[in-house]
Amino acid sequence: MLGSDNSLWCDLFIERWGSDQATFYSPVDTKSWKHVYMVQDRCDRNGLGLKIIREGDDYYLIHQGEIQRHLGSRKSKMEDLSVSSADYKDVKEEVPSLSILDKILFFIGDLESASVQAKRSRLV
């Protein structure tokens, strides 16, 4: 419950980016401070342009910090099913391999992640 507290996320935002930025980016409509914080953090990490990013095992298309589309995951849903049903030895499931398009997509996402990391290391 504390992780969803709007005033906590507002305070964290002000601590990280300052009160001027908090005034400018204050949430409108149904957006929460947690959402605003996450979007601003993504902007800081990845920039404002249209990018493919990886967060954990998932790949997303983002623009200005906002997730536009979930592109896929390295861990397929069938793998999750086969692991959870490992106790049932009579059930034979084939775990489909990733398609060539998925592999290309994940490769591009990994390249974008690596290039961001390389740029950061050059700046430090």
N, C-alpha and C positions, 0 to 999 in steps of 0.2 A: 504494500500500500504506500509506503514511503517513496518507493521508486516512481510512483505516478503523481506525487505531490507537485502541483503546479508552482507553488512558491519556492520549493527546493530548486526546480529547474530554472526558474527566473533568477534566483541568487547565483546559481552556477554560471548562467549565461553572463550576468553582470560581472562576476569575478573574472571570467576568462576574456570577455570582449569589451567590458566597460558599460557604463550607464547610457552613453550616447548611442552606442550600437543597440542596446536593449530597447531604447525608445524608438529607434528607427525600425527594428525588426519585431516589435511587439506583435504577438499573435492576433490574428483577426478571425472572425467567424468561429468555426469549430476547432481551429488549430490550438494545440497546447504549447506550453513553453518547452516541453520535452521534444516535441516535433521540431520546433524552431531551432533548438539547440543541436539536434541531430543533423538538420539540413545545413546549418552554418558550419558544423564540424566537417561535414562532407565537402563543403566548398573550400575550406581551409586545406583539407588533405588532397583534394583532387582537382581543384580549380572550378571555373564557372562553365566551361564548354561542355559539349556533348561527349560523354566518355563511357567506356565500358569499364566497370570496376568489379573487383571481387571482394566480397565480405564473407569470410569463412569459406564455406564450400559453394556459396551462391554467387552468381554473376548478375549484374544489374546494368541497365542503361540509365545514366543519370544526366540531367541538365540543370545547371545552377543549383546543385546539391539535392534536388528533388529526384526521387526514383521515378523514372518514367515507365519502366517495364522490367520484370524479372525475366532474365534470359535463360536461366537454367541452373542446374546444380551438378557438381561433379559426382555427387552421391545420388544415384538414381532411386526412384521410389521402389522399384523392384528389389533393389539390394536391401532396403529397409524391410520389405515384406519377407524376403528369404531369411534374413537374420532373425526376425521375430518368430518365424515359423520353423526354426531349426529343430525344435523338439518333435515335429511331426515328420517322421522319417518316411511315411508312406506318400507324402505330398512331394511331387517332383516339380520344381519350378525352374525354368530357365531364366537366368538374369541376362537381359539383353545388353549387348555391348553398346557403347556410345556410338551414335552415327557419326559419319565423317563431318557433317555440318556442326554437330556439337563439339567435336574435337577442334575444329577450326575456330569456332567461337571461343572456346576456353583458351586456346593458344593466343588469340588476339587479346583476350582479357588479361592473361598472364604477362604478355608483352607490355601492355599499358601499365600494369602494376609495377613491373620491373623498371620501366622508364621513369615512373614517378619516384621510385626509390633511388635510382641512379642520380636524378636531378637533386634530390634532397641531400645525398651524400656529397655531391660536389659543392653544395652551398655551405655545408658545415665545415 
